[in-house]
Structures are given as C-alpha cells and as structure tokens.
Amino acid sequence: MRILTISNTPHDPSQGSGYVITGYVEGLRERGHCVDAYGPEDWLWWDVRRARRYLYPLMIASFGLQAYRRKPYDLIELWGGVTWLLAILIRWTKGENATIVHHSNGIEQHRVVVQRQSTVADAQLERWFQWDLSWFYDRGLEAADAIVTVSKYDLPFLKNKRYIPQKRIYTIPNPLPDFFLGQSVQWDRPRRVGFCGNWNSIKNIRLLRNDLPLFLREYPEWSFSVVGVGDTKVKVHFPEDVRPQIEVIPFLEREKLVDWYHSLAIFTLPSIYESFGLVMAEAMACGAALVATRVGFASGLTDGEEAYVLPKKTSPHLKEALEILAEDEKRRRQMARGGYERVQELRWETATRKLDNIYRNIT
C-alpha cells in the first residue's frame, strides 16, 4: 500500500507525538507498505508563534497538495487538527478516489469544549490567537473516511458529533518503547511525587500550585519533582517555605526518564485535557502509582485498582489523593502493581498490526 503521511508535529522520536508518529511510520514500512512521511521540517515555510493556528493550515495544504500529486497514493494519513484544509482540498480534488484518515494526536474541538466547560479559570480561551476554530476542524473531520484515536477519551465526543459513521472510528492506545515494558521494579520507593510535561494551563498547573504546598507542609518528608519544563521558573509558582522540597529538572532523555520514574512513589498528571498522556503510561510501567484526572489514557483505567482517578479537576481533590496514598502504603503499592500490569499490553507490535488491519480494510 502506498501511504502519504503528513503531520502537524516534528518527526522527533524524543517528543511525545513525534515518537508515536515515527513509530507507526516505521511499523507500517516493516509490514511492507511504502510510506512517505512529512512533518513541519518539510512544510513549514517560516516559524510563527501566535498566528500559527491560522497560517499552518495554509502551509500544510500547499505542501500536501504538491506531495500527493507527485505520485498515486492508496491512503492519505493526516495527523493534527490543522490538517483540516488539506483534507477538504484533497476530497474536493480527488472526490471518492482518495482514502483519507485523520489519525488523531488530539481532537482540537473536544479540547476546546473541555476547556470551556472547565471551572479552572486558567484553562479558559481568552486571547485572539486562541479563537475557536472548531467549525473548520469539523469540516476537516467530515472530509475523512476514517478517524483513529489514541484513547477512548475522545470517542463519545466524536460519536456525538457524527462526522463519519461510527463503524469508521477506531481506537489504538499509544504503545510504549520496548525498554519500558517488563521492567523489574521495587515497590519500596522514596517519598516523592513526580510531574512531567509542559508547565501550562492545560496541564492544570493551578491545581498543582494550590494543592502541592498544602500536601508538602503536612508531609515534610515528601518531595515534589518536576521534569520537562524547559526554562520555566517553576519554583516561583510555589510559596517559599515549600521550595526546598521541590526539585526542577528542565529536560531528561527518554532513557534517563526511566531512572527518574523509578525514584517516584506517585506520579501525577491532573490535566484539563489529554488525548493520551504518554507520561502516565511510562510512569506506571516503572512502578509509580498514578494520580490523574479522567482524561486521555486515564479515562479507561479502573479507579482504585490501576490508578487514583480524581473525581474533579479542582482543589482539594489532588491534595486528598496524595494524602490517602501517603498514609496508606499498602494501598499505594497495590495500585502501583495494578497500573504496572495494565500497561504491559501497550506494545508496538500489537498497535502496528491493528493499524495495518484498519488501513487494509478501508482501502
């Protein structure tokens, strides 16, 4: 099968979405498909910041139209909501002859709805460069023949919107690198809570700022470690009296993240929205107990057995969860074991086989 893949994120295996995209490209090639894959490094004319939501669709569409005209393709795989214009143009140009798949690294319209429904003020859309473009993203999904999501979290939204028939909506959970699976873990852990990701409103940092100081004051033997925030000055967001208990690591290579995960008793990701949240599965694979909101991968976990799923995304629910697990070591270990066992099924061989079967069936 000849496949054209165009994505909205760089094909960088060290990054979350880039890791997933490149993994599928390599997996499909190993299964005998001819895959031409392009990312921003190919279609980006110039880097823009605040206006990129408006300019990126034009850049992707211009590049994508030229790419698929150079040779015949059996399937066109589009990653990201900003590919909406390209999907529409390909549909108009080739009509029913083009098989278009929207392979999701997040349903933009769903994220907007979740943010608007959120009671967290920091998560609201306010500025001009965050204007709601859902109508355009809707048209892009309507132009697709199939949609593949990375977790079940987006499914109710997609089915309710009825962009395409439900039988053409699929879910394949993101796989983990092989070195994350089958690890030997110790359940006796340092008293440390971890967070990994961008330090922004969608990750619900307001909840972290509100609840972590309260928890750290009550449990001075515990610490909070933050990874992957780049040059963000995280400690300034916390009161001075708890800053000695907070560790900030701007960046770690994926392999080195393993050791960091092993140093955690609890990993938390209280996000407003996640399409999957790969760091949750990584932490679970390394034996850390997960505390998360019911988004992304966590939306399909069994509360109390595989993770502690917060009932709400507001204070004091994170503080209460951390207190419970800090006080009840047996419960924390059981939950960590349940999470560890749950993620062992997240294998590349399984995911690639499923995607291969889907693509063969719809072309």
C-alpha positions as CSV (number, residue, x, y, z in Angstrom):
1,M,0.0,0.0,0.0
2,R,1.2,3.5,-0.8
3,I,0.7,5.8,2.1
4,L,1.2,9.6,2.4
5,T,1.6,10.7,6.0
6,I,1.6,14.4,6.9
7,S,1.7,15.6,10.5
8,N,1.5,18.8,12.5
9,T,4.4,17.8,14.8
10,P,8.1,17.2,14.1
11,H,9.1,13.6,13.5
12,D,11.3,13.6,16.6
13,P,11.2,10.3,18.5
14,S,12.3,12.0,21.7
15,Q,9.0,14.0,21.7
16,G,5.6,12.6,22.6
17,S,3.6,12.9,19.4
18,G,6.8,12.6,17.2
19,Y,7.6,9.3,18.9
20,V,4.1,8.0,18.1
21,I,4.1,9.2,14.5
22,T,7.6,7.9,13.7
23,G,6.8,4.6,15.4
24,Y,3.8,4.0,13.2
25,V,5.7,5.1,10.0
26,E,8.5,2.6,10.8
27,G,6.0,-0.2,11.7
28,L,4.0,0.2,8.5
29,R,7.1,0.1,6.4
30,E,8.2,-3.1,8.2
31,R,4.9,-4.5,7.2
32,G,5.6,-3.9,3.5
33,H,3.9,-0.5,3.0
34,C,5.5,2.3,1.1
35,V,5.2,5.3,3.4
36,D,6.2,8.9,2.5
37,A,6.2,10.8,5.8
38,Y,6.4,14.6,6.2
39,G,6.3,16.9,9.2
40,P,6.9,20.6,9.9
41,E,10.5,20.2,9.0
42,D,9.2,19.7,5.4
43,W,6.2,22.0,5.1
44,L,7.0,24.9,7.4
45,W,7.9,28.0,5.4
46,W,8.8,30.1,8.4
47,D,8.2,29.7,12.1
48,V,5.4,31.8,13.6
49,R,4.0,31.8,17.1
50,R,0.7,33.4,17.9
51,A,-0.7,33.2,14.4
52,R,0.3,29.6,13.6
53,R,-3.2,28.2,14.1
54,Y,-4.2,30.3,11.1
55,L,-1.1,30.0,8.9
56,Y,-0.2,26.4,9.5
57,P,-3.3,25.0,7.6
58,L,-2.3,27.1,4.6
59,M,1.3,25.8,4.7
60,I,0.3,22.2,5.2
61,A,-2.3,22.4,2.4
62,S,0.1,23.9,-0.1
63,F,2.8,21.4,0.6
64,G,0.4,18.4,0.9
65,L,-1.3,19.1,-2.4
66,Q,2.0,19.1,-4.2
67,A,3.2,15.9,-2.4
68,Y,0.2,13.8,-3.2
69,R,0.1,14.9,-6.8
70,R,3.7,13.7,-7.4
71,K,2.7,10.0,-7.2
72,P,-0.5,8.0,-6.7
73,Y,-1.3,7.0,-3.1
74,D,-3.8,4.5,-1.8
75,L,-4.2,6.2,1.6
76,I,-3.6,9.7,3.0
77,E,-2.9,9.8,6.7
78,L,-3.3,13.2,8.4
79,W,-2.2,14.0,11.9
80,G,-3.5,17.0,13.8
81,G,-6.5,19.3,13.5
82,V,-4.6,21.9,11.5
83,T,-4.6,19.5,8.5
84,W,-8.3,20.3,8.1
85,L,-7.8,22.5,4.9
86,L,-5.7,19.8,3.2
87,A,-8.3,17.2,3.9
88,I,-11.0,19.3,2.4
89,L,-9.0,20.2,-0.7
90,I,-8.0,16.6,-1.3
91,R,-11.6,15.5,-1.0
92,W,-12.7,18.2,-3.5
93,T,-9.9,17.4,-5.9
94,K,-10.0,13.6,-5.9
95,G,-13.5,13.0,-4.7
96,E,-14.2,9.4,-3.7
97,N,-10.9,8.1,-5.1
98,A,-8.9,9.3,-2.0
99,T,-9.0,7.4,1.2
100,I,-8.3,10.0,3.9
101,V,-7.6,9.0,7.5
102,H,-7.5,11.5,10.4
103,H,-5.0,9.9,12.9
104,S,-5.5,11.9,16.0
105,N,-2.9,13.2,18.4
106,G,-5.8,15.1,20.0
107,I,-9.2,16.2,18.8
108,E,-8.9,20.0,18.8
109,Q,-12.7,20.6,19.0
110,H,-13.0,18.3,22.0
111,R,-10.2,20.1,23.8
112,V,-12.0,23.4,23.2
113,V,-15.2,22.1,24.7
114,V,-13.5,20.6,27.7
115,Q,-11.6,23.9,28.3
116,R,-14.8,26.0,28.1
117,Q,-16.6,23.6,30.5
118,S,-13.7,23.7,32.9
119,T,-14.1,25.7,36.1
120,V,-10.4,26.3,36.1
121,A,-10.0,30.0,35.1
122,D,-6.5,29.5,33.7
123,A,-7.9,27.0,31.2
124,Q,-10.3,29.3,29.5
125,L,-9.8,30.6,26.0
126,E,-9.4,34.3,26.1
127,R,-6.8,35.8,23.7
128,W,-7.3,36.5,20.0
129,F,-4.8,33.9,18.9
130,Q,-6.8,31.3,20.8
131,W,-10.1,31.9,18.9
132,D,-12.2,28.9,18.5
133,L,-11.7,27.3,15.0
134,S,-13.8,24.3,15.7
135,W,-16.0,24.9,12.6
136,F,-13.0,24.5,10.3
137,Y,-11.8,21.4,12.2
138,D,-15.3,19.9,11.9
139,R,-15.2,20.2,8.1
140,G,-11.8,18.5,8.1
141,L,-13.1,15.5,10.0
142,E,-16.2,15.3,7.8
143,A,-13.8,15.0,4.8
144,A,-12.2,11.9,6.3
145,D,-13.1,8.3,5.6
146,A,-11.9,7.1,9.0
147,I,-10.7,8.5,12.3
148,V,-8.2,6.7,14.5
149,T,-7.9,8.0,18.1
150,V,-5.2,7.2,20.7
151,S,-7.5,6.6,23.6
152,K,-11.2,6.1,24.3
153,Y,-11.5,9.6,25.8
154,D,-12.3,11.3,22.5
155,L,-14.8,8.6,21.4
156,P,-18.0,9.9,23.0
157,F,-17.4,13.4,21.5
158,L,-16.7,12.0,18.0
159,K,-19.7,9.7,18.1
160,N,-22.0,12.5,19.3
161,K,-20.8,14.9,16.5
162,R,-21.4,12.2,13.8
163,Y,-18.7,13.4,11.5
164,I,-18.5,10.0,9.9
165,P,-20.2,6.6,10.6
166,Q,-19.3,5.2,14.0
167,K,-18.0,2.0,12.4
168,R,-15.2,4.1,10.8
169,I,-14.0,5.4,14.2
170,Y,-11.2,3.3,15.7
171,T,-9.0,3.5,18.8
172,I,-5.5,2.2,19.2
173,P,-3.8,3.1,22.5
174,N,-0.3,4.6,22.2
175,P,2.4,1.9,22.6
176,L,5.4,2.2,24.9
177,P,9.0,1.7,23.9
178,D,10.2,-1.8,24.5
179,F,12.6,-0.8,27.2
180,F,9.7,0.4,29.3
181,L,7.9,-3.0,29.3
182,G,8.6,-6.0,31.6
183,Q,10.9,-4.0,33.9
184,S,11.9,-5.3,37.3
185,V,10.6,-2.7,39.8
186,Q,10.9,-2.1,43.5
187,W,7.7,-1.2,45.3
188,D,9.6,0.4,48.2
189,R,10.0,3.9,46.9
190,P,11.4,7.3,48.0
191,R,8.6,9.6,49.3
192,R,8.4,11.6,46.1
193,V,5.7,12.9,43.9
194,G,6.5,13.5,40.2
195,F,5.2,15.5,37.3
196,C,6.4,15.5,33.7
197,G,5.2,17.8,31.0
198,N,4.8,21.4,29.9
199,W,4.1,23.8,32.7
200,N,0.9,25.4,31.3
201,S,-2.8,25.8,31.9
202,I,-3.9,22.7,30.0
203,K,-1.9,20.6,32.5
204,N,-3.9,22.2,35.3
205,I,-0.9,23.8,37.0
206,R,-3.3,25.9,39.1
207,L,-4.3,22.7,40.9
208,L,-0.7,21.8,41.4
209,R,0.1,25.3,42.7
210,N,-2.9,25.1,45.1
211,D,-2.7,21.5,46.4
212,L,1.0,20.6,46.5
213,P,2.1,23.2,49.0
214,L,-0.7,22.1,51.4
215,F,0.4,18.5,51.0
216,L,4.1,19.2,51.4
217,R,3.6,21.2,54.6
218,E,1.6,18.3,56.1
219,Y,4.2,15.8,54.9
220,P,7.6,17.4,55.2
221,E,9.4,14.1,54.5
222,W,7.9,14.1,51.0
223,S,9.2,16.0,47.9
224,F,7.9,17.1,44.6
225,S,10.0,16.5,41.4
226,V,9.2,18.3,38.1
227,V,10.7,17.2,34.8
228,G,10.4,18.5,31.2
229,V,9.5,22.1,31.8
230,G,12.4,23.6,30.0
231,D,13.5,27.1,31.2
232,T,10.2,27.7,33.0
233,K,10.8,29.0,36.5
234,V,8.6,26.6,38.3
235,K,9.6,27.3,41.9
236,V,8.4,30.9,41.7
237,H,4.8,29.5,41.5
238,F,5.1,28.0,45.0
239,P,5.4,29.6,48.4
240,E,9.0,30.0,49.7
241,D,8.5,27.7,52.7
242,V,8.0,24.6,50.4
243,R,10.5,25.4,47.7
244,P,13.3,23.3,49.4
245,Q,11.0,20.3,48.9
246,I,10.7,20.9,45.2
247,E,13.1,19.7,42.5
248,V,13.0,21.0,38.9
249,I,14.8,19.2,36.1
250,P,14.4,21.1,32.8
251,F,14.8,18.1,30.5
252,L,15.7,14.4,30.5
253,E,16.3,12.0,27.7
254,R,13.7,9.3,27.4
255,E,16.1,6.5,28.6
256,K,17.1,8.6,31.6
257,L,13.4,9.2,32.4
258,V,13.2,5.6,33.4
259,D,15.5,6.1,36.4
260,W,13.5,9.2,37.4
261,Y,10.2,7.3,37.2
262,H,11.7,4.6,39.4
263,S,12.5,7.2,42.0
264,L,8.9,8.2,42.4
265,A,6.3,6.7,44.7
266,I,3.5,8.7,43.0
267,F,3.2,10.3,39.6
268,T,0.5,12.9,38.9
269,L,-0.9,14.4,35.8
270,P,-4.1,16.4,36.7
271,S,-4.6,17.7,33.2
272,I,-7.7,19.5,31.9
273,Y,-7.4,17.6,28.6
274,E,-5.1,14.9,27.2
275,S,-5.5,12.8,24.0
276,F,-3.5,10.1,25.7
277,G,-0.8,11.4,28.1
278,L,2.1,9.0,27.4
279,V,4.0,10.0,30.5
280,M,1.2,8.4,32.6
281,A,1.8,5.0,31.0
282,E,5.5,5.4,31.3
283,A,5.3,6.1,35.0
284,M,3.0,3.2,35.5
285,A,5.4,0.9,33.6
286,C,8.1,1.9,36.1
287,G,6.1,1.1,39.2
288,A,4.8,4.6,40.2
289,A,1.2,4.9,41.4
290,L,-0.7,7.2,39.1
291,V,-2.9,10.1,40.3
292,A,-4.7,11.7,37.4
293,T,-7.9,13.3,36.1
294,R,-10.2,11.2,33.9
295,V,-8.7,12.3,30.6
296,G,-6.7,10.5,27.9
297,F,-5.3,7.1,28.9
298,A,-6.5,7.6,32.5
299,S,-10.2,7.7,31.3
300,G,-10.0,4.0,30.7
301,L,-8.3,3.0,33.9
302,T,-10.1,1.3,36.9
303,D,-10.2,3.8,39.7
304,G,-8.6,2.5,42.9
305,E,-7.1,-0.5,41.2
306,E,-5.0,0.8,38.3
307,A,-4.8,4.4,39.3
308,Y,-6.3,7.0,41.6
309,V,-8.6,8.9,39.3
310,L,-9.6,12.3,40.7
311,P,-13.4,12.9,40.8
312,K,-12.9,16.6,39.9
313,K,-10.1,18.7,38.4
314,T,-10.2,21.2,41.2
315,S,-8.9,21.6,44.8
316,P,-8.7,19.9,47.2
317,H,-9.0,16.6,45.3
318,L,-5.4,16.3,44.4
319,K,-4.3,17.0,48.0
320,E,-6.7,14.4,49.3
321,A,-5.5,11.8,46.9
322,L,-1.8,12.4,47.8
323,E,-2.7,12.3,51.5
324,I,-4.5,9.0,51.1
325,L,-1.6,7.3,49.3
326,A,1.0,8.8,51.6
327,E,-0.8,7.4,54.6
328,D,-1.7,4.0,53.2
329,E,1.4,2.4,51.8
330,K,-0.3,-0.9,51.1
331,R,-2.9,0.8,49.0
332,R,-0.3,2.7,47.1
333,R,1.7,-0.4,46.3
334,Q,-1.4,-2.4,45.2
335,M,-2.4,0.5,42.9
336,A,1.1,0.7,41.5
337,R,1.1,-3.0,40.8
338,G,-2.3,-2.8,39.1
339,G,-1.1,0.1,36.9
340,Y,2.1,-1.8,36.1
341,E,0.2,-4.8,34.9
342,R,-2.2,-2.7,32.9
343,V,0.4,-1.1,30.7
344,Q,2.2,-4.3,29.7
345,E,-0.2,-4.6,26.8
346,L,0.9,-1.3,25.2
347,R,3.2,-2.9,22.6
348,W,4.3,-1.6,19.2
349,E,3.7,-5.0,17.5
350,T,0.1,-5.0,18.6
351,A,-0.6,-1.4,17.7
352,T,1.0,-1.6,14.3
353,R,-0.9,-4.8,13.5
354,K,-4.2,-3.1,14.4
355,L,-3.4,-0.1,12.3
356,D,-2.3,-2.2,9.3
357,N,-5.6,-4.2,9.5
358,I,-7.7,-1.0,9.7
359,Y,-5.9,0.5,6.7
360,R,-6.3,-2.6,4.6
361,N,-10.0,-2.9,5.4
362,I,-10.9,0.7,4.5
363,T,-9.0,1.0,1.2
